[in-house]
Amino acid sequence: MLIPTLTRGVTLSIDEREQAFLDLLDANYNWPAEYMFKFIANPTNIRQLEDVFKGETIEQKPSRTRKYISVTIRVTAHSSKEVMDYYHQVKVIDGIISL
């Protein structure tokens, strides 16, 4: 499966896109480092998100209508792979948007 990108019309596979993200993380962080995750969640699936990030500080801010919740989670990650592992765990939760 190929994913279109905005980089000069280049199309990357999922594996290439993930590797590019890992490389970008490694270029910008010295591990271990604090990494900030941001999500938009439906109030009904916040519990699943909390289960992925057990023991971490989770900040929540409801939208004006309370239909969605903005979620910020700061984690001390030890590698870019650890960050990617969190994203893989979150992507299977319905109704979560990663920012």
C-alpha positions as CSV (number, residue, x, y, z in Angstrom):
1,M,0.0,0.0,0.0
2,L,1.3,3.4,-0.9
3,I,0.6,6.7,0.9
4,P,0.7,10.0,-1.0
5,T,3.0,12.6,0.5
6,L,3.3,16.3,0.1
7,T,7.0,16.0,-0.5
8,R,7.5,16.8,-4.2
9,G,5.0,14.3,-5.3
10,V,6.9,11.3,-3.9
11,T,4.8,8.3,-2.8
12,L,6.1,6.3,0.1
13,S,5.0,2.8,1.3
14,I,3.8,2.5,4.9
15,D,7.2,0.9,5.9
16,E,9.1,3.8,4.2
17,R,6.9,6.4,5.9
18,E,7.4,4.7,9.3
19,Q,11.2,4.6,8.8
20,A,11.2,8.2,7.8
21,F,9.3,9.1,11.0
22,L,11.8,7.0,13.1
23,D,14.7,8.7,11.4
24,L,13.2,12.1,12.0
25,L,12.7,11.3,15.7
26,D,16.2,10.1,16.1
27,A,17.6,13.2,14.4
28,N,15.6,15.5,16.8
29,Y,15.8,13.7,20.1
30,N,18.5,12.4,22.3
31,W,17.1,9.2,24.0
32,P,15.9,9.0,26.7
33,A,13.7,12.1,26.2
34,E,10.4,13.5,27.0
35,Y,8.0,13.0,24.1
36,M,4.6,14.6,23.9
37,F,1.6,12.8,22.3
38,K,-1.5,14.8,21.4
39,F,-4.8,13.2,20.5
40,I,-8.4,14.1,19.9
41,A,-10.7,11.5,21.4
42,N,-14.3,10.7,21.8
43,P,-15.2,10.6,25.5
44,T,-16.4,7.0,25.2
45,N,-12.9,5.7,24.3
46,I,-10.7,7.7,26.7
47,R,-10.4,4.7,29.0
48,Q,-8.8,2.7,26.2
49,L,-6.3,5.5,25.7
50,E,-5.5,5.6,29.4
51,D,-4.9,1.9,29.4
52,V,-2.2,2.3,26.7
53,F,-0.5,5.0,28.7
54,K,-0.8,3.5,32.2
55,G,1.1,5.4,34.9
56,E,1.7,8.4,32.7
57,T,0.3,11.9,33.3
58,I,-2.7,12.5,31.0
59,E,-4.1,16.0,30.5
60,Q,-7.6,16.3,29.2
61,K,-9.5,19.3,27.9
62,P,-13.1,18.9,26.7
63,S,-14.3,20.7,23.6
64,R,-16.8,23.5,24.1
65,T,-19.6,21.1,23.3
66,R,-18.0,18.3,25.2
67,K,-18.3,16.1,22.1
68,Y,-14.5,15.6,21.9
69,I,-11.6,15.7,24.3
70,S,-8.1,17.0,23.6
71,V,-5.6,14.7,25.2
72,T,-1.9,15.5,25.9
73,I,0.4,12.8,27.3
74,R,4.1,13.3,28.1
75,V,6.2,10.1,28.3
76,T,9.8,9.6,28.9
77,A,10.7,7.5,25.9
78,H,13.9,5.5,25.5
79,S,13.9,5.2,21.7
80,S,12.1,6.2,18.6
81,K,10.8,2.6,18.4
82,E,9.1,3.0,21.8
83,V,7.3,6.1,20.5
84,M,6.2,4.2,17.4
85,D,5.0,1.3,19.5
86,Y,2.7,3.7,21.4
87,Y,1.3,5.0,18.1
88,H,0.7,1.4,16.9
89,Q,-1.2,0.6,20.2
90,V,-3.3,3.7,19.8
91,K,-4.2,3.4,16.1
92,V,-6.4,0.3,16.8
93,I,-8.7,2.4,19.1
94,D,-11.7,3.6,17.2
95,G,-12.4,7.4,17.4
96,I,-8.8,8.5,18.3
97,I,-7.1,11.0,16.1
98,S,-3.4,11.4,16.4
99,L,-2.0,15.0,16.0
